[in-house]
Amino acid sequence: MELEKLKRLLNSLGEADLTVMKKDLETGDLARMIEERLRSQQERNINKVCPVCHGETTEDSLTLIFGPAGLKKRASFCATDCLEYFISNLKKQKQESYARRPEDEH
């Protein structure tokens, strides 16, 4: 962000807002809010393509978080049919992996 944009933002704030912002800066709350916003933006950039049809996803896309507890993954889908197709393939893979296991591990 250009320094001029930040200056314009600060000039548009009143004394009460500036006081709160200064306090948030001192306590680290402002840094945390910026980090959360950056993380959100980065996640949006990662999930711009539907993993099923490779179409572009939008703000209204459907997002699925899946995987084992220690290794969560996120995928965004352009439409419900792509999401349904993805989930049905996950189910098939899970069933196939159970079918390949010896009987005593089920």
VENMOKA-V201606 format. One record per run of one state. SS is the DSSP state (hx for helix, st for strand, lp for the rest). FROM is the first residue (numbers start at 1). TO is the last residue. If there is no record, write none. Layout:
BEGIN
SS_FROM_TO, SS_FROM_TO
END
This chain:
BEGIN
lp_1_2, hx_3_12, lp_13_14, hx_15_27, lp_28_28, hx_29_46, lp_47_48, st_49_49, lp_50_55, st_56_56, lp_57_61, st_62_66, lp_67_72, st_73_77, lp_78_79, hx_80_100, lp_101_102, hx_103_105, lp_106_106
END
